[in-house]
Amino acid sequence: MSTHNEERTVLSVLTYNRPSVLLRMTSLFYRRGYNIETLVVCETDREDLSRFTVTLSGDSGIIEQIRRQLLKLEDIVKVDVLQLDECAASELLLIKVRAAENRHDLLILSQACGCRVVDIGQDSLTFELSGRGADVRAFIDKVRPYGILEMGCTGLTALQRGDSTIFDSLI
């Protein structure tokens, strides 16, 4: 349960691109009783490195403890702690909505929210929306009355603002 001292934090973790890195990282979280709220994994522009973006809540002491424990894992290259209000962050939503009778209304709503139509079925529309988590959740709430048939949402992906990168200070 979250207390008033806890805030949502993003860990940007640079790892070697090897099998079982994900297992080692998630095992560390599991053994320590930390909850991962979102997790996004992707390759970087370097073939030998991957980036994990982990969103979690905790006070500054817990976050620092997690950061140090991650750095002890052999495949971890670097861990940056990013505050949500100090990074460029986005989520991706794909959502299929019932649209047999309200197709026009849904198209207008999706356009107003900045969505892209990615599929048109006989009785459904599938939308894509990327943006802040609050905007994604607001769109979900707006289309819920029409009938959500299926949806998938990525976790948060984030980068440091400005010219700094996770590769700074790497040899």
C-alpha positions in Angstrom: 0.0 0.0 0.0 1.3 3.5 -0.9 1.9 6.0 1.8 2.2 9.8 1.5 6.0 9.5 1.3 5.9 7.1 -1.6 5.9 8.4 -5.1 5.9 6.8 -8.5 9.4 6.4 -9.8 10.9 5.2 -13.1 14.1 3.2 -13.2 15.9 3.3 -16.5 18.1 0.2 -16.5 20.8 -0.5 -19.1 21.7 -4.2 -19.3 23.8 -6.5 -21.5 21.5 -8.0 -24.1 21.8 -11.6 -22.8 19.3 -14.4 -22.0 17.9 -14.6 -18.5 18.5 -10.9 -17.6 14.8 -10.4 -17.2 14.5 -13.4 -14.9 17.3 -12.2 -12.7 15.8 -8.7 -12.4 12.3 -9.8 -11.7 13.6 -12.4 -9.2 15.4 -9.7 -7.3 12.1 -7.7 -7.1 10.2 -10.8 -6.0 12.7 -11.8 -3.3 12.6 -8.4 -1.8 8.8 -8.0 -2.0 8.9 -5.0 -4.4 6.0 -4.6 -6.8 6.7 -3.7 -10.4 3.9 -1.5 -11.7 5.0 -1.5 -15.3 7.9 -3.0 -17.2 9.0 -2.3 -20.7 12.0 -4.0 -22.3 13.6 -3.1 -25.6 16.9 -3.2 -27.5 18.9 0.0 -27.8 20.8 1.3 -30.8 23.7 -0.9 -29.6 23.2 -4.6 -30.3 24.9 -5.6 -27.0 22.7 -3.5 -24.7 19.0 -3.5 -23.8 17.0 -1.0 -21.8 14.5 -1.9 -19.1 12.1 0.8 -18.0 10.6 -0.2 -14.6 7.9 1.9 -12.9 7.4 1.4 -9.2 6.3 3.2 -6.0 8.4 3.7 -2.9 10.1 6.2 -0.7 13.5 7.5 -1.7 15.2 5.0 0.6 13.5 2.0 -0.9 14.2 3.3 -4.5 17.9 3.8 -3.7 18.1 0.3 -2.1 16.5 -1.2 -5.3 19.0 0.7 -7.5 22.0 -0.6 -5.5 20.7 -4.1 -5.5 20.2 -4.0 -9.3 23.7 -2.8 -9.8 25.0 -5.9 -8.0 23.5 -8.1 -10.7 26.2 -9.1 -13.2 24.4 -8.0 -16.4 23.4 -4.6 -15.2 25.4 -1.8 -16.8 23.7 1.3 -15.3 20.6 2.3 -13.4 19.2 5.8 -13.6 16.4 7.0 -11.3 13.9 9.2 -13.1 11.1 11.2 -11.6 8.0 11.2 -13.7 7.7 14.9 -13.8 11.3 15.2 -14.9 11.4 12.9 -17.9 9.8 12.4 -21.3 7.4 9.5 -20.8 4.7 7.8 -22.9 2.5 4.7 -22.9 0.9 3.0 -25.9 -2.7 1.8 -26.0 -4.4 -0.5 -28.5 -8.1 -0.8 -27.9 -10.9 -2.5 -29.8 -14.3 -0.9 -29.2 -17.8 -2.0 -30.2 -18.9 0.3 -33.0 -22.0 -1.2 -34.7 -24.2 1.8 -34.1 -22.0 4.6 -32.8 -19.1 4.5 -35.4 -19.4 8.2 -36.2 -19.4 9.3 -32.6 -16.4 7.1 -31.8 -14.5 8.5 -34.8 -15.1 12.0 -33.6 -14.1 11.1 -30.0 -11.0 9.4 -31.2 -9.9 12.3 -33.3 -10.5 14.8 -30.5 -8.3 12.6 -28.2 -5.5 12.2 -30.8 -6.1 8.6 -31.5 -5.3 6.8 -34.8 -7.7 4.2 -36.3 -5.6 1.1 -36.9 -8.4 -1.3 -37.9 -12.0 -1.1 -39.0 -14.2 -4.2 -38.5 -17.8 -4.7 -39.4 -18.9 -4.1 -35.8 -15.7 -2.7 -34.2 -13.0 0.0 -34.4 -9.5 -0.4 -33.1 -7.6 2.7 -32.0 -4.0 3.4 -31.1 -3.2 6.1 -28.6 0.2 7.1 -27.2 0.8 9.6 -24.5 0.8 10.3 -20.8 -0.8 7.6 -18.6 -3.6 10.0 -17.5 -4.6 10.7 -21.1 -4.6 7.0 -21.9 -6.8 6.2 -18.9 -9.1 9.1 -19.7 -9.7 7.8 -23.3 -10.4 4.3 -21.9 -13.0 5.8 -19.6 -14.6 7.7 -22.5 -15.0 4.7 -24.7 -16.0 2.3 -21.9 -19.8 3.0 -22.3 -19.5 2.0 -26.0 -18.2 -1.5 -25.0 -14.5 -2.4 -24.9 -14.0 -5.7 -26.7 -10.3 -6.0 -26.1 -7.3 -3.8 -25.2 -3.6 -3.9 -24.5 -1.5 -1.2 -23.0 2.3 -1.0 -22.7 3.9 0.1 -19.6 5.6 3.5 -19.4 8.6 4.2 -21.6 10.7 7.1 -20.5 13.9 9.0 -21.4 15.8 11.7 -19.5 14.9 15.2 -20.6 17.6 17.4 -22.2 20.8 16.3 -23.7 21.7 13.7 -21.1 21.4 10.0 -22.0 21.7 6.7 -20.1 25.0 6.2 -22.1 26.7 9.2 -20.5 29.7 8.2 -18.3 29.9 4.7 -20.0 33.4 3.7 -21.1 
